[in-house]
Amino acid sequence: MKIGIAADHGGYELKEIIHPFLLSLKHEVKDFGAYSFDKDDDYPDFVLPLAKAVANKEIDRGIAICGSGVGASVAANKISGVRAALITDYFSAHQGVEDDDLTILCLGGRVTGYMAAEDLITAFLNARFTGAERHLRRLKKVQLQEK
């Protein structure tokens, strides 16, 4: 699977840890930055290009990290066709994909431990959208609101 990752200064350390983890799982990884720690950088500069790549199907799924994960989620969801969520538990990591076709996992670099991040990422990447009629119906209602 081709995975995109992005982080600002608040998520930089966690991104640098999960990058080799993703490679160890045999995923192809595209890093959208930040490429070095800069306390003054801004999450939209990295998350928006990641979200656009997901929307354009250049990558299969994305992982966006900022300090809390909230800003990354807000920014990613501004891109039509993206479904991003801040995930803090195992159930939501896989259920978000299975029921809601989640395409970007958002994590908080300042609040998510490394081992927890690996568990959440594994659940997210191993999950598949069920395509059940009720889920398709719900997603269609959401898509009608996209510009």
N, CA, C and O of each residue as an XYZ file, in Angstrom:
588
protein
N       0.846     -1.169      0.000
C       0.000      0.000      0.000
C       0.897      1.239      0.000
O       1.951      1.251      0.635
N       0.473      2.269     -0.710
C       1.221      3.528     -0.742
C       0.612      4.456      0.302
O      -0.555      4.835      0.210
N       1.422      4.816      1.299
C       0.980      5.606      2.438
C       1.676      6.966      2.411
O       2.887      7.051      2.206
N       0.905      8.016      2.618
C       1.464      9.352      2.759
C       1.491      9.739      4.228
O       0.568      9.425      4.979
N       2.548     10.420      4.629
C       2.650     10.908      6.005
C       2.991     12.392      5.980
O       3.706     12.868      5.098
N       2.464     13.113      6.967
C       2.742     14.539      7.072
C       2.655     14.948      8.529
O       1.864     14.394      9.294
N       3.472     15.921      8.912
C       3.449     16.416     10.284
C       4.063     17.806     10.347
O       4.953     18.156      9.573
N       3.560     18.580     11.288
C       4.201     19.847     11.623
C       5.140     19.615     12.802
O       5.455     18.472     13.134
N       5.583     20.690     13.428
C       6.523     20.568     14.552
C       5.946     19.758     15.710
O       6.688     19.063     16.404
N       4.630     19.839     15.928
C       4.012     19.095     17.021
C       3.931     17.600     16.779
O       3.777     16.823     17.721
N       4.032     17.197     15.534
C       3.976     15.783     15.190
C       5.240     15.242     14.568
O       5.324     14.064     14.221
N       6.234     16.124     14.427
C       7.464     15.735     13.736
C       8.139     14.508     14.356
O       8.518     13.581     13.641
N       8.283     14.502     15.646
C       8.968     13.386     16.309
C       8.235     12.069     16.076
O       8.869     11.053     15.790
N       6.916     12.075     16.194
C       6.140     10.854     15.972
C       6.215     10.420     14.510
O       6.309      9.226     14.225
N       6.175     11.367     13.590
C       6.296     11.024     12.160
C       7.620     10.329     11.883
O       7.673      9.349     11.141
N       8.678     10.836     12.478
C       9.997     10.247     12.258
C      10.093      8.832     12.841
O      10.922      8.038     12.395
N       9.278      8.519     13.802
C       9.248      7.170     14.380
C       8.369      6.235     13.555
O       8.717      5.072     13.350
N       7.227      6.743     13.080
C       6.329      5.844     12.329
C       6.794      5.604     10.897
O       6.418      4.602     10.289
N       7.610      6.509     10.346
C       8.097      6.305      8.979
C       8.820      4.956      8.831
O       8.434      4.163      7.972
N       9.850      4.671      9.633
C      10.495      3.361      9.510
C       9.569      2.202      9.899
O       9.714      1.096      9.379
N       8.634      2.443     10.795
C       7.654      1.408     11.147
C       6.843      1.029      9.918
O       6.638     -0.157      9.659
N       6.382      2.006      9.163
C       5.616      1.733      7.942
C       6.463      0.987      6.916
O       5.981      0.067      6.254
N       7.705      1.379      6.790
C       8.606      0.678      5.867
C       8.809     -0.773      6.297
O       8.898     -1.665      5.454
N       8.883     -1.008      7.601
C       9.063     -2.382      8.096
C       7.853     -3.256      7.784
O       7.963     -4.480      7.727
N       6.703     -2.623      7.582
C       5.485     -3.357      7.203
C       5.370     -3.525      5.691
O       4.371     -4.035      5.185
N       6.407     -3.088      4.980
C       6.515     -3.226      3.524
C       5.595     -2.282      2.756
O       5.207     -2.580      1.626
N       5.242     -1.149      3.358
C       4.463     -0.141      2.655
C       5.404      0.812      1.942
O       6.525      1.049      2.393
N       4.945      1.350      0.838
C       5.648      2.433      0.174
C       5.222      3.711      0.894
O       4.030      3.917      1.123
N       6.174      4.570      1.252
C       5.858      5.757      2.044
C       6.283      7.013      1.303
O       7.424      7.135      0.858
N       5.343      7.943      1.179
C       5.646      9.276      0.637
C       5.546     10.265      1.785
O       4.492     10.409      2.404
N       6.632     10.932      2.060
C       6.717     11.883      3.160
C       6.441     13.283      2.635
O       7.170     13.776      1.775
N       5.397     13.929      3.144
C       5.022     15.273      2.736
C       5.612     16.346      3.657
O       5.250     17.518      3.553
N       6.513     15.950      4.550
C       7.141     16.893      5.462
C       6.361     16.977      6.763
O       5.310     16.358      6.923
N       6.873     17.717      7.637
C       8.085     18.502      7.654
C       9.299     17.564      7.596
O       9.263     16.425      8.061
N      10.348     18.087      7.018
C      11.569     17.293      6.850
C      12.608     17.598      7.922
O      13.633     16.923      8.017
N      12.335     18.612      8.722
C      13.167     18.933      9.874
C      12.285     19.652     10.886
O      11.220     20.164     10.544
N      12.737     19.683     12.126
C      11.960     20.333     13.173
C      12.069     21.845     13.041
O      13.167     22.399     13.001
N      10.916     22.505     12.973
C      10.847     23.969     12.928
C       9.656     24.378     13.781
O       8.508     24.197     13.376
N       9.924     24.926     14.956
C       8.859     25.243     15.901
C       7.849     26.248     15.357
O       6.776     26.409     15.937
N       8.164     26.914     14.274
C       7.277     27.931     13.711
C       6.548     27.482     12.446
O       5.895     28.299     11.797
N       6.644     26.201     12.083
C       5.951     25.766     10.874
C       4.454     25.618     11.135
O       4.007     25.686     12.280
N       3.691     25.416     10.075
C       2.233     25.368     10.148
C       1.702     24.085      9.525
O       2.070     23.737      8.403
N       0.832     23.375     10.256
C       0.325     22.083      9.784
C      -0.345     22.125      8.406
O      -0.212     21.151      7.665
N      -1.060     23.196      8.013
C      -1.667     23.153      6.676
C      -0.651     23.007      5.545
O      -0.962     22.443      4.495
N       0.563     23.515      5.759
C       1.584     23.436      4.714
C       1.971     21.999      4.373
O       2.482     21.742      3.283
N       1.737     21.067      5.283
C       2.092     19.669      5.067
C       0.858     18.787      4.892
O       0.852     17.866      4.076
N      -0.175     19.078      5.658
C      -1.388     18.243      5.643
C      -2.188     18.448      4.363
O      -2.715     17.482      3.813
N      -2.291     19.677      3.877
C      -3.083     19.902      2.663
C      -2.507     19.192      1.437
O      -3.276     18.589      0.689
N      -1.193     19.233      1.192
C      -0.663     18.448      0.066
C      -0.903     16.941      0.236
O      -1.177     16.244     -0.740
N      -0.800     16.447      1.457
C      -1.106     15.042      1.720
C      -2.563     14.748      1.368
O      -2.850     13.776      0.670
N      -3.470     15.574      1.844
C      -4.897     15.359      1.593
C      -5.212     15.425      0.102
O      -6.015     14.636     -0.394
N      -4.598     16.345     -0.606
C      -4.815     16.433     -2.060
C      -4.327     15.179     -2.763
O      -4.962     14.713     -3.709
N      -3.216     14.630     -2.318
C      -2.692     13.390     -2.908
C      -3.634     12.217     -2.643
O      -3.807     11.356     -3.506
N      -4.238     12.176     -1.467
C      -5.220     11.132     -1.166
C      -6.443     11.307     -2.057
O      -6.918     10.344     -2.659
N      -6.955     12.537     -2.145
C      -8.143     12.813     -2.964
C      -7.903     12.477     -4.431
O      -8.807     12.007     -5.122
N      -6.683     12.719     -4.902
C      -6.345     12.447     -6.305
C      -5.914     11.009     -6.546
O      -5.532     10.648     -7.660
N      -5.975     10.186     -5.501
C      -5.624      8.765     -5.572
C      -4.168      8.523     -5.947
O      -3.825      7.486     -6.515
N      -3.303      9.506     -5.619
C      -1.860      9.337     -5.813
C      -1.276      8.451     -4.727
O      -0.248      7.805     -4.927
N      -1.933      8.423     -3.580
C      -1.577      7.535     -2.486
C      -2.855      6.871     -1.985
O      -3.950      7.397     -2.179
N      -2.714      5.725     -1.347
C      -3.886      4.966     -0.911
C      -4.505      5.525      0.367
O      -5.723      5.683      0.455
N      -3.671      5.820      1.347
C      -4.147      6.365      2.622
C      -3.098      7.308      3.192
O      -1.927      7.274      2.812
N      -3.551      8.148      4.111
C      -2.652      9.114      4.704
C      -2.659      9.070      6.217
O      -3.621      8.628      6.846
N      -1.565      9.538      6.784
C      -1.430      9.703      8.226
C      -0.928     11.123      8.444
O       0.159     11.487      7.995
N      -1.742     11.928      9.147
C      -1.416     13.330      9.389
C      -1.270     13.542     10.890
O      -2.106     13.097     11.676
N      -0.199     14.227     11.277
C       0.094     14.396     12.694
C       0.413     15.862     12.987
O       1.248     16.480     12.327
N      -0.266     16.391     13.980
C       0.097     17.693     14.540
C       0.140     17.508     16.055
O       0.082     16.371     16.524
N       0.236     18.554     16.813
C       0.363     18.400     18.261
C      -0.780     17.631     18.892
O      -0.554     16.704     19.671
N      -2.008     18.010     18.561
C      -3.186     17.342     19.120
C      -3.870     16.417     18.136
O      -4.618     15.528     18.543
N      -3.631     16.608     16.855
C      -4.334     15.884     15.803
C      -5.569     16.618     15.315
O      -6.111     16.288     14.260
N      -6.017     17.605     16.068
C      -7.229     18.342     15.707
C      -7.009     19.198     14.467
O      -7.785     19.118     13.514
N      -5.971     20.008     14.467
C      -5.705     20.869     13.317
C      -5.495     20.077     12.041
O      -5.985     20.459     10.978
N      -4.767     18.974     12.143
C      -4.546     18.123     10.970
C      -5.872     17.614     10.420
O      -6.072     17.579      9.206
N      -6.773     17.221     11.308
C      -8.084     16.729     10.895
C      -8.903     17.831     10.231
O      -9.522     17.613      9.190
N      -8.903     18.996     10.831
C      -9.650     20.126     10.266
C      -9.137     20.448      8.867
O      -9.924     20.589      7.931
N      -7.828     20.563      8.725
C      -7.242     20.915      7.433
C      -7.525     19.847      6.379
O      -7.955     20.174      5.273
N      -7.291     18.591      6.704
C      -7.470     17.506      5.733
C      -8.905     17.440      5.231
O      -9.138     17.180      4.050
N      -9.858     17.671      6.108
C     -11.264     17.578      5.722
C     -11.740     18.732      4.859
O     -12.881     18.714      4.398
N     -10.911     19.728      4.628
C     -11.254     20.810      3.705
C     -11.112     20.381      2.246
O     -11.602     21.064      1.346
N     -10.447     19.257      2.012
C     -10.220     18.780      0.655
C     -11.348     17.819      0.278
O     -11.565     16.809      0.948
N     -12.049     18.140     -0.783
C     -13.168     17.326     -1.246
C     -12.718     15.899     -1.543
O     -11.708     15.679     -2.210
N     -13.476     14.947     -1.041
C     -13.170     13.543     -1.270
C     -12.348     12.902     -0.178
O     -12.130     11.690     -0.196
N     -11.890     13.694      0.774
C     -11.097     13.170      1.882
C     -12.005     12.951      3.079
O     -12.915     13.739      3.341
N     -11.748     11.881      3.796
C     -12.423     11.617      5.065
C     -11.326     11.372      6.093
O     -10.710     10.307      6.135
N     -11.105     12.380      6.914
C     -10.036     12.338      7.920
C     -10.652     12.422      9.301
O     -11.677     13.074      9.501
N     -10.015     11.751     10.255
C     -10.500     11.817     11.638
C      -9.348     11.674     12.610
O      -8.392     10.934     12.380
N      -9.471     12.409     13.709
C      -8.568     12.238     14.831
C      -8.973     10.950     15.524
O     -10.105     10.818     15.989
N      -8.059     10.007     15.595
C      -8.340      8.693     16.163
C      -7.468      8.484     17.395
O      -6.260      8.718     17.372
N      -8.116      8.035     18.479
C      -7.388      7.804     19.724
C      -7.605      6.405     20.283
O      -7.055      6.061     21.329
N      -8.413      5.585     19.584
C      -8.668      4.240     20.098
C      -8.680      3.228     18.947
O      -8.944      3.567     17.793
N      -8.390      2.003     19.298
C      -8.250      0.911     18.333
C      -9.537      0.666     17.543
O      -9.492      0.509     16.323
N     -10.681      0.630     18.225
C     -11.947      0.362     17.552
C     -12.206      1.382     16.448
O     -12.533      1.013     15.321
N     -12.059      2.659     16.771
C     -12.324      3.703     15.777
C     -11.331      3.659     14.623
O     -11.671      4.033     13.501
N     -10.112      3.207     14.884
C      -9.098      3.131     13.832
C      -9.516      2.179     12.721
O      -9.289      2.465     11.546
N     -10.123      1.049     13.076
C     -10.561      0.137     12.007
C     -12.010      0.398     11.604
O     -12.345      0.287     10.424
N     -12.864      0.738     12.546
C     -14.271      0.979     12.234
C     -14.437      2.192     11.330
O     -15.334      2.214     10.487
N     -13.591      3.193     11.491
C     -13.655      4.366     10.636
C     -13.447      4.028      9.174
O     -14.050      4.648      8.298
N     -12.604      3.059      8.907
C     -12.398      2.594      7.534
C     -13.544      1.687      7.111
O     -14.107      1.860      6.030
N     -13.890      0.732      7.946
C     -14.901     -0.273      7.586
C     -16.263      0.342      7.295
O     -16.932     -0.059      6.343
N     -16.676      1.303      8.101
C     -18.015      1.881      7.951
C     -18.026      3.217      7.219
O     -18.970      3.512      6.487
N     -16.990      4.027      7.408
C     -16.999      5.400      6.903
C     -15.966      5.668      5.816
O     -15.822      6.803      5.363
N     -15.246      4.628      5.397
C     -14.234      4.748      4.343
C     -13.210      5.843      4.660
O     -12.839      6.635      3.794
N     -12.766      5.871      5.913
C     -11.767      6.828      6.373
C     -10.514      6.714      5.507
O     -10.017      5.614      5.264
N     -10.010      7.852      5.046
C      -8.840      7.828      4.173
C      -7.585      8.426      4.810
O      -6.468      8.143      4.377
N      -7.778      9.259      5.847
C      -6.626      9.840      6.541
C      -6.808      9.667      8.046
O      -7.810     10.087      8.624
N      -5.828      9.050      8.650
C      -5.761      8.889     10.100
C      -5.011     10.085     10.664
O      -3.887     10.367     10.249
N      -5.625     10.791     11.605
C      -4.967     11.927     12.249
C      -4.597     11.548     13.671
O      -5.393     10.960     14.404
N      -3.382     11.893     14.044
C      -2.865     11.576     15.369
C      -2.301     12.829     16.015
O      -1.868     13.759     15.334
N      -2.315     12.837     17.328
C      -1.716     13.922     18.090
C      -0.319     13.538     18.534
O      -0.156     12.638     19.357
N       0.669     14.195     18.012
C       2.050     13.883     18.350
C       2.399     14.143     19.800
O       3.323     13.535     20.341
N       1.671     15.037     20.424
C       1.952     15.355     21.829
C       1.114     14.529     22.797
O       1.321     14.595     24.008
N       0.174     13.755     22.272
C      -0.726     12.999     23.151
C      -0.798     11.508     22.826
O      -1.414     10.747     23.572
N      -0.185     11.085     21.735
C      -0.223      9.683     21.327
C       1.151      9.059     21.516
O       2.130      9.515     20.926
N       1.225      8.024     22.330
C       2.476      7.308     22.527
C       2.861      6.525     21.279
O       2.020      6.229     20.430
N       4.136      6.198     21.182
C       4.642      5.512     19.986
C       4.008      4.145     19.791
O       3.616      3.797     18.678
N       3.904      3.375     20.852
C       3.318      2.033     20.726
C       1.833      2.128     20.393
O       1.330      1.351     19.582
N       1.136      3.064     21.007
C      -0.281      3.273     20.689
C      -0.430      3.686     19.226
O      -1.330      3.209     18.535
N       0.445      4.566     18.755
C       0.392      4.996     17.357
C       0.563      3.807     16.418
O      -0.145      3.698     15.416
N       1.496      2.920     16.737
C       1.691      1.733     15.895
C       0.439      0.861     15.868
O       0.064      0.351     14.812
N      -0.207      0.687     17.010
C      -1.445     -0.103     17.057
C      -2.551      0.557     16.241
O      -3.252     -0.116     15.485
N      -2.710      1.854     16.389
C      -3.757      2.572     15.652
C      -3.491      2.525     14.151
O      -4.410      2.311     13.359
N      -2.252      2.721     13.769
C      -1.879      2.687     12.351
C      -2.116      1.302     11.764
O      -2.640      1.178     10.657
N      -1.735      0.270     12.492
C      -1.935     -1.104     12.006
C      -3.416     -1.398     11.805
O      -3.803     -1.970     10.786
N      -4.241     -1.014     12.764
C      -5.688     -1.233     12.636
C      -6.242     -0.462     11.442
O      -7.046     -1.000     10.680
N      -5.826      0.777     11.272
C      -6.268      1.627     10.156
C      -5.871      1.024      8.810
O      -6.690      0.951      7.895
N      -4.638      0.601      8.692
C      -4.150      0.098      7.405
C      -4.667     -1.297      7.069
O      -4.790     -1.638      5.892
N      -4.968     -2.102      8.070
C      -5.475     -3.454      7.811
C      -6.971     -3.482      7.532
O      -7.484     -4.476      7.017
N      -7.667     -2.423      7.860
C      -9.122     -2.383      7.683
C      -9.483     -2.112      6.223
O      -8.736     -1.467      5.487
N     -10.637     -2.618      5.830
C     -11.170     -2.408      4.482
C     -12.608     -1.917      4.587
O     -13.363     -2.359      5.453
N     -12.978     -1.005      3.702
C     -14.348     -0.501      3.641
C     -15.269     -1.644      3.242
O     -15.006     -2.351      2.269
N     -16.353     -1.824      3.999
C     -17.268     -2.936      3.718
C     -18.120     -2.705      2.486
O     -18.505     -3.658      1.810
N     -18.416     -1.456      2.187
C     -19.270     -1.158      1.046
C     -20.728     -1.528      1.273
O     -21.510     -1.601      0.325
N     -21.092     -1.760      2.523
C     -22.483     -2.109      2.837
C     -23.409     -0.984      2.399
O     -23.042      0.190      2.440
N     -24.603     -1.353      1.984
C     -25.562     -0.386      1.447
C     -25.795      0.772      2.402
O     -25.832      1.927      1.977
N     -25.951      0.481      3.677
C     -26.229      1.549      4.639
C     -25.054      2.521      4.758
O     -25.256      3.716      4.979
N     -23.841      2.019      4.613
C     -22.674      2.895      4.678
C     -22.559      3.727      3.401
O     -22.231      4.912      3.459
N     -22.823      3.122      2.271
C     -22.811      3.862      1.005
C     -23.869      4.953      1.009
O     -23.619      6.060      0.532
N     -25.043      4.652      1.541
C     -26.137      5.632      1.630
C     -25.696      6.825      2.476
O     -25.913      7.975      2.094
N     -25.089      6.556      3.604
C     -24.648      7.627      4.503
C     -23.536      8.468      3.868
O     -23.550      9.696      3.954
N     -22.586      7.801      3.238
C     -21.497      8.539      2.598
C     -22.012      9.397      1.446
O     -21.501     10.493      1.217
N     -23.008      8.916      0.727
C     -23.583      9.699     -0.368
C     -24.177     10.994      0.176
O     -24.042     12.046     -0.448
N     -24.837     10.928      1.341
C     -25.399     12.138      1.963
C     -24.299     13.125      2.336
O     -24.473     14.337      2.213
N     -23.176     12.602      2.789
C     -22.034     13.472      3.130
C     -21.445     14.068      1.853
O     -21.150     15.262      1.803
N     -21.277     13.250      0.835
C     -20.674     13.729     -0.418
C     -21.491     14.822     -1.074
O     -20.934     15.677     -1.763
N     -22.797     14.812     -0.875
C     -23.649     15.861     -1.440
C     -23.313     17.241     -0.864
O     -23.643     18.261     -1.467
N     -22.669     17.272      0.283
C     -22.303     18.538      0.914
C     -20.948     19.057      0.457
O     -20.590     20.195      0.757
N     -20.191     18.237     -0.267
C     -18.875     18.665     -0.724
C     -19.004     19.584     -1.911
O     -19.911     19.448     -2.732
N     -18.096     20.508     -1.987
C     -18.111     21.480     -3.100
C     -17.340     20.959     -4.268
O     -17.241     21.633     -5.293
